[in-house]
Amino acid sequence: MALQSLGDRDIAIVKNTGEKEVRVHLQKALSELEISQLQIQQLMLELERAKNTIDVMGNDLFGKVRSQWLKIKKMFARTA
């Protein structure tokens, strides 16, 4: 495949056979990339919020008691 620049907005991709030329609109691809990057940033923020929520839940008194209870429960489950 050969790539040929057609200016700022388009790139032509020509197959070796020379039969067909396919133009990819670079501006559209860049726009889709920007949208994807924004979605990734939003997901990263959501993940960070979820991690913070989990940290808070694990550090409060109920979370500590629950954690200890699960350890005790696990020990008794092994002996049964």
C-alpha positions as CSV (number, residue, x, y, z in Angstrom):
1,M,0.0,0.0,0.0
2,A,1.2,3.5,-0.8
3,L,0.2,6.6,1.1
4,Q,-0.1,9.9,-0.7
5,S,-0.9,13.1,1.1
6,L,-3.7,15.2,-0.5
7,G,-3.4,18.2,1.8
8,D,-4.2,18.9,5.4
9,R,-7.6,17.1,5.4
10,D,-7.3,13.9,3.3
11,I,-4.9,11.0,2.8
12,A,-5.2,8.7,-0.2
13,I,-4.5,5.0,0.3
14,V,-3.7,3.3,-3.0
15,K,-3.7,-0.5,-3.3
16,N,-0.7,-2.0,-5.0
17,T,-2.9,-3.2,-7.9
18,G,-3.8,0.4,-8.6
19,E,-7.4,-0.5,-9.1
20,K,-8.9,1.4,-6.3
21,E,-8.2,4.6,-4.4
22,V,-9.7,5.0,-1.0
23,R,-9.7,8.4,0.7
24,V,-9.8,8.7,4.4
25,H,-11.0,12.0,5.7
26,L,-8.5,12.9,8.2
27,Q,-10.6,15.5,9.9
28,K,-13.4,13.0,10.6
29,A,-10.8,10.6,12.0
30,L,-9.3,13.3,14.2
31,S,-12.8,14.2,15.4
32,E,-13.6,10.6,16.3
33,L,-10.2,10.4,18.1
34,E,-11.0,13.5,20.1
35,I,-14.4,12.1,21.1
36,S,-12.7,8.8,22.1
37,Q,-10.1,10.6,24.2
38,L,-12.9,12.6,26.0
39,Q,-14.7,9.3,26.7
40,I,-11.6,7.8,28.1
41,Q,-11.0,10.8,30.3
42,Q,-14.6,10.6,31.6
43,L,-14.2,6.9,32.3
44,M,-10.9,7.6,34.1
45,L,-12.6,10.2,36.3
46,E,-15.4,7.8,37.0
47,L,-12.9,5.1,37.9
48,E,-11.1,7.5,40.3
49,R,-14.3,8.4,42.0
50,A,-15.2,4.7,42.4
51,K,-11.7,4.0,43.9
52,N,-12.2,6.9,46.3
53,T,-15.6,5.6,47.3
54,I,-14.1,2.2,48.0
55,D,-11.3,3.7,50.0
56,V,-13.7,5.7,52.1
57,M,-15.9,2.6,52.7
58,G,-12.8,0.5,53.7
59,N,-11.5,3.1,56.1
60,D,-14.7,3.9,58.0
61,L,-15.6,1.9,61.2
62,F,-18.2,-0.2,59.5
63,G,-15.7,-1.2,56.8
64,K,-13.1,-2.2,59.3
65,V,-15.5,-4.2,61.4
66,R,-16.8,-5.9,58.2
67,S,-13.3,-6.7,57.1
68,Q,-12.5,-8.3,60.4
69,W,-15.8,-10.3,60.3
70,L,-15.0,-11.6,56.9
71,K,-11.5,-12.8,58.1
72,I,-13.1,-14.6,61.1
73,K,-15.8,-16.1,58.9
74,K,-13.2,-17.3,56.4
75,M,-11.2,-19.0,59.3
76,F,-14.3,-20.8,60.5
77,A,-15.2,-21.9,57.0
78,R,-11.8,-23.7,56.6
79,T,-12.3,-25.6,59.8
80,A,-15.8,-26.8,59.0
